[in-house]
Amino acid sequence: MDPSRAFGLPEGYFAQPGFSADAFIEQISLVDLEFAKKNSMFEPKPFVRTFERALEKLLASHGELGGKIAQLERSTKTYADDHRKKMARLKQTFATVGSSFERLETQISEVGSNTIRIGEQLDTVAKEKDRAEAIKELVEFYAELNEGNTSRLDELLDGGSEGMIKVAHTLRRLNTIVVDNQYSAPTDTLAKRQIEIYSENFEKTMLENFEAAYRENDIHNMSIAARTLDAFNGGVSVVKAYINQHPFFLSSMISQSQDSIAEASYQSMEGISDISHLPPAPDRWLAQLYADTRDVMFKDWAVISKVFPRPIDVMQQLLKRVFEQTIQSYLETLLGRAERQSKLAFLRVLSSSHIETRKLIEDLQRFDAETVTPAVTVLESARRSGNVPQGLLDMPSSAQTSSAQFSRSRAKQAMSRRGRDAEQSAIDDDDDLDDEAAARDRLGEAKSGVSSAVAIAALIGRSEGDNAGVGLLHGFLNRCCDDLFESYVAGSNYMRAEQAHLKEAFRQTLAPFARARAERHSSSRGNALLGIFTSVTGGANTAASASGASGVGNASAASGQPAEFEGTVTTTTARMLLQVHAEAIARGVELENDGLVTECMASLTSILLSTLGDDYMFPALEDVLESLQDLRQEPDLRTFGVIRVANIAVRLVQMHFQRTIVPFVGASSYVYRDMVAEKNQLMSRVEMSLNLISNKLVGACTQWILGILGKQRKGDFRPADDDYTAFEMGTQPCRQCADYLHRIERACRQSMGVENQERVLMDVGNTLHRMLMEHLRKFVVSVAGGLVLVKDVSKYREAISSFGIPALNEKFSILQDISNIFVVQPAALKSLLDEGPLARLDRATVQGFVQMREDGRTSSLVRQFLS
């Protein structure tokens, strides 16, 4: 019972969330409060009685609730105990059921194993029965042939294609028995002879049928004959007949004399032995032969795939015959003729032939991967599922060989077998052939059942060992290509030929340089120095034609540039060396094995760098340096051009290395690091030689200028009053120096980069300034001579200003102010020296110029400054 009702309150009053004790007390004392409000005095007794009654009711409700809680706890405990007992019983029940299922599963497995064993035994019994029947039939055939009776075989032959295939199987088994029992009793001699005669006639008839169908292009009868002979002897004879009668080997083009064809085709290769000519196109007849080979293979596949049970074998035999008989024969003739002419001709023909052969191989491999292999894979997959005749497109397994080899090996292994063992062996060998014969009857159904969807599924489901895009003939075609060129590239044959040609080609390229150098050294010293710049080369066009191999533009042929000379370094010769090397590198990449390409690059590049340095650039630069030793002769400013050309040659080598060599070597191999070190050593030595030549040339030029200044006469700066030429044009040494300075400036502009120009011109300008500062203090200058001196310094300043170097302009501007010392009046001398730019100069230096005035001893003002 709800205790709320004992107080006349709504049910659930005490259980509500917003219960308040104050509100409860107010509720139960509501009547007493109303009564108290009506009386003036407060009377507590009604309240006390009300609270006492409420307390009694609350205590009674508390006891009642306590009893109910205790009762519920006892009931809950009882229910929990019952639940645990029930769960334990259920768990035990489930364990019992699981054990029952396990025992049942074990019993079922035992029954299945027994069933499988029974099935295997039944299958074995069935095979033994079939084998016994086949042996019985084979014995009957053997016995009949021993009696000279061939009527049953003749009846089978008249039964169409199925009968002919069965006869082929039977004869093959009988021949196996004959081979295995070659030491049998004399009574079997007749049977052996009958089997051999009948087999020979049977094979001959089938071959005649095949050849007749081949001439008439009867694919159906060709297929019947081919499959029959495949069952008889593995198809060796029919494949040989097909290839021997192939029009490709009988055409008039092939039957021509190889020597006459090679001679006519070889004569069309212009410049094949000239290193300055680019390699000619591949042999035209070889290209035509390869084009015919492509057409034959593409067209023949349609026939081979329909006629022969194992088309892959036939394609291999046909390709082998083409490569070994036709292509190899012509290649040997062509290469032999080229080798007799020159090493370069041989290497170029070898490389171009290899390139054309690789193109042929790649085309055939693509056709194999896209057409041959998918078709064979699809039909083989369908054959395994029972939808295609097994013999139609059988894949040659690793254990399959030709019929002759197979028969010989079986004969050797079964030499001691007799009677039933021999017959049993023959039956075991031909079980698969029986399956094929039975499957060939479903040929039409199989062809109609192979769809493009099946083809795609079969391609996707190829074995894990197959590479995507690689056909079944991929490796065979690669071997054919390797066999063609093996004798020429195997071992170190190719590398020896390439290295010998490269050295000879470099020697031929440097022959003009070596000849000019030898002539120069054999002549007198004076003529020898001039001989460096006497022989002008072929010019820009030749250089441009030679630059193609290394991919470098013809920088030296720009308009306004100085000519190049055979007696020293030329870009034409450098480009020709790089062209020859680039062609050798291309051949090495094409002909050398992948694992040896890096070593090939290193060997050929070492020859190039050695030739460039030791045989060409270093001797040429040494000759230039030697020509600068005699300071009595005017230095030839064309030496600046040699510095420029040598710099271009070094850049060409660097570009050639990056574009021609690095892509095939890789930046991580030790060979690459060695090649880079060798190349950097060459460039460093050339740079050191050029720096030495540059410094020596600057010294020679300034020494020549000093020699010109030494021709200055003492009277040049004390001219007569009527010597107008000196006033207008300056002195002759000044004009010569100014002209020589302009020539130096033009030579530098034409032959050097901006940084090198500035360095050389700065050295020349500083040296000239220093020499003039000393030179002008050697002559007494009159008033009229001062005007001449100002004119000379003005010309020097004009020549130096063409250098375009601000620091030199400033120095010669001060030198111009110094020249004014000789033209100002004595009264203005102090102002010039103390207030102008000359005030920054050392006083002793300025006094040295002042005392060279003609009035230096007569004028008191001048003496006052010198004191």
Disulfide bonds with the S-S distance in Angstrom:
none
